[in-house]
Structures are given as structure tokens and as C-alpha cells.
Amino acid sequence: MSIGVTKMQILSLYKSLMRESQKFSNYNFRSYAVRRVRDAFKDSKTLSDPKLIKQELSFAKANLNIIRRQVIIGDMYKTDKLVIENLQ
Amino acid sequence: MFRLRKNILPIISKTFLKPTQTSKNKLVIYLQGRRLLSNEADDKYSLKHEEVGRPLYFDAQATTPVDPRVLDAMLPYLVTYHGNPHSRTHAYGWESEAAVEKAREQVAHLIGADPKEIVFTSGATESNNVSVKGVARFYAPRKKHVITTQIEHKCVLDSCRALEGEGFKVTYLPVQENGIIKLEDLEQAITSETSLVSIMAVNNEIGVKQPIADIGALCKSKKVFFHTDAAQAIGKVPLNVNKMNIDLMSISGHKIYGPKGIGALYIRRRPRVRVEPIQSGGGQERGMRSGTVPTAITVGLGAACELAEREMTYDHAWMEKLSQRFLEKIFSKLTHVIRNGDPEQSYPGCINLSFAYVEGESLLMALKDVALSSGSACTSASLEPSYVLRAIGADEDLAHSSIRFGFGRYTTAEEVDYTAEKTIRHVERLREMSPLWEMVQEGVDIKTIQWSQH
């Protein structure tokens, strides 16, 4: 890990992204967000260029804010659950 | 004695009536349960919808939900910044104009164009109308011939019909059985009279990809303008207007997780393509599409395009994974299933299947908990078989039994499994009831039967 961005920072960001993504009331948005966050972090695992890491980190932070806002909006206009959710 | 009875009776009825009512209900439920369990034939053919909840969405070719990230970009322009982007005299106009111009850049970047070549419209239908009618009419004094295909979207075909009424000649190219046009046919159809060739990039019903780069090169060599309806292709398959020699391109917002009511038209500037505007007015969008540009949804289209560009490879890989999973499930359990359109040269998120000996509409009715369509949303109200399927030479009965499965960015693997299992179950159930299926099982070739004429 480079100087400036610690492993702890990345891990805590990943954790909060996952936690917030789970809060989407819409089944499809929720599944997508969780899948996308996981895959994005997996893809960037091999990044070594500190500049790129910083860039990705700020992108992730911006997305965390989007997710937080959109979870609230989604909560205001939620619908009945999907067929597939009622099965589980 | 009498008074005692008079006092006690209401008390008894009050306390004992309720339990008897519920026990009666229990008995009815019990009896019904017994009947349903015991009657096996009834069980096999009955359409019980035991699952509750909203249906799963499998109609991504009709429209897609707005991505939360797109909505997030749009909201400030619905809540705070309300200026008219064409107001040049105050800050309200400037901030809206800046947002619209940023969206224009985002759209242009996705297709490798210059921002100045993008015109915002109300959607792909308007873009197609402006392209087909606009180009044909502008060059009408010298050239009066337009070429299109038989599997185009309704709005292109209808625009061509309108042109025919105005005295234009229109060639409707046939397609091969896999849904792809023959380049030789196109080459032969182009004459010195031809002003425009309009061929869609990805078909909305069967998902077939046309060889856009080859068509573009051919049109360039013949000096004919090439328009492509890319509503279903944009953001899903890579497109570049310069590499593929595309002169006009129609883009839709709501097919790429953007808002409805917005689209864009790419019009080449060098060499310049000129169109006669359909809408007269204040001369916005370089006079090609008058009317105030709707800031919020334009920002949404821009955000959706940027997102699509970033997510294209990721989404495409997901589509491939899902379609493979789906097709494997279907083909492992069912026979006599035909995939319409080329299996290789097509967008994996659109799968059009014909289930022989099953009526498409009854299968759709049975699959109530999955939002599906038998073809394009525009023609789903009519019971006529789709003209796209007829163009690829599908038999009338197979065209009636086709269903389009459209996967999107938010489709999950669990949803695909559920839909595949449900489809298999109901196709089996409907075939079980069909006398035709019984004959096929006995080895009778349906096509050789002489049905008596009435």
C-alpha cells in the first residue's frame, strides 16, 4: 500500500459501501449495488499506482454518498416485495 | 324459565357463534385442500398463482428503470436549478446551459463524436423521424430513393411509408433467416438516386446485430448517407461514428437506464449532413429541433451515457453469463424450442424464443409473475404475429408462440433461475394439454396433415 491511503481506509470504505448497499429497499438495486461494489473492489485489488488508487478511492466515496441519498429516496417510494423475495 | 332463556340465549349466541364460524371456515379450507390434492388432473392443468408479490422484470427492451446514479445527477435540476438553458441574460440560464452542454459532451463521448454534432430530441422515435424524413426531404430535388430493412422499428417503417406517399421510392431490404441483411443486397439496391440508407444496429425483438461497420464503409464508398437506429445498441455494444462511418444515429434515454422522454440524434458535420426540421419554432438545437431542451432529463441522459460507457464491459459480461445460464436451463429441459435470430451475432441481453405447440399469449398469461412480452411493446396490443419474425421466415405458428426475454443491468441470477423454471413448467403444462403435441409425440408430422377446409 502506498503512503496516504492505508489498507484500513480502503477496508472501512468497502465495509460502509456494502452496509449502505444492503439498505436499498428495491430488490434489484440492492442486489446490483452489492454485486457491483464487490466486483469493483476485486478488480482494483491489483492496483499499485498510488495516483490511481486515490482516484478510485474518491470515486468510491462519491458513490457512497449517492447510495446514501438514493436509499433514502427509495425508502420513500417503496413498493410491495417481488415474487422472488417472498419465496425466501 | 322463560326469562332465564331470554337472558341466556344472547350470551350463548355471542360467545359460541364466533368459534363455530371459524371452525366452519376451517372445514371449508380442509375440504378444498382435500379436493385439490385428490384431483390430480385438475392439479396438472390448473393455473394456481400461489406466489405473491410484484412480477419480476424481464422486458429490458421495452424500457429500463432509471439508475439511482442517474436520478442522483438529475435531482438538482428538478429541485434547485430551474432556469431555461436558452436564457442568456441571467445566471439561472447559464447554470442550466452548462448542465446541458456537459450532457452533450457525455453523449458525444460515448459514440466518439463531437459535442456539436449531438441534437437532443424527445426520444429515438423523433430522432428516427428527423433522420429519415429530414434527410430524404432535404435532398429530394436531386435524390428520391431511401433504403431500409424489413425488420426496422415501426417508426422508421412508418416514416418511410409517409415518404412513399410524398412520391419517394423506398426499398425494404429482406433479411436472411438469422435476421442479418446481405451486403450484396444492399449494394445492389443503392442507385445514383439513393439519398439515405437506414438500418438499425441491434434489433429490438430478436436482438440481432447488423454489420454496421461494413454497411457504413459501403455507404461511404457509394456516397450515400447512413443512418442507424441505435436505441437498443447504445451503451450495450461499442459504437463509434467515425470508425463505423455512421452519418446519423438515433439514441434513446430510457433504454440505457435513463429517463423517458429524452433522446438524442447524432448528425455528422464533416461532411455535413443536412436535414429539413420537422418541428418549427425558436430554432434551438441548431434549428434542427426547436423547443426548450428539458434540462433535468437531458442531464439524466448524459449521466446514463457516461455510466453506460464505464459499465459497458461489466454489464456485457453479466448479460452473457445470464443468457448462457438461461439458455442452458431451457434447452436442457425442453425440446422443440427455437431461438429466433442469429445466436452469435446478437446482443445477449435479448433472447427471443419460440416454443413450438404452445400459444405465446397463453404462456404469457401463465407467466403472470414475470413481466415478459411477445415482441415489441408498440405492437403488443395486437394479436398479429410480429412482422420481424415473419421477415426472418418464421412459420406463422412459431411466430405466434414467441416470447422475448430481456435481461438488464439489475437482473439477478436468482431471477433468471426462477423465470427459466417457471417457463419450463408452464410450457410442459400447456403442451400436455395440446392435441398437436400429443400427435408430435406419436410421430405425426404436423406439416403433412391436410386440415379439412370449412
Interface residues (C-beta under 8 A of the other chain):
Chain A: F24 Y27 N28 F29 S31 Y32 R36 D39 N63 I66 I67 R69 Q70 I73 G74 T79 D80 K81 L82 V83 I84 E85 N86 L87
Chain B: E51 V52 G53 R54 P55 L56 Y57 P65 P68 R69 L71 D72 Y314 D369 R409 Y410 T411 T412 E414 E415 Y418
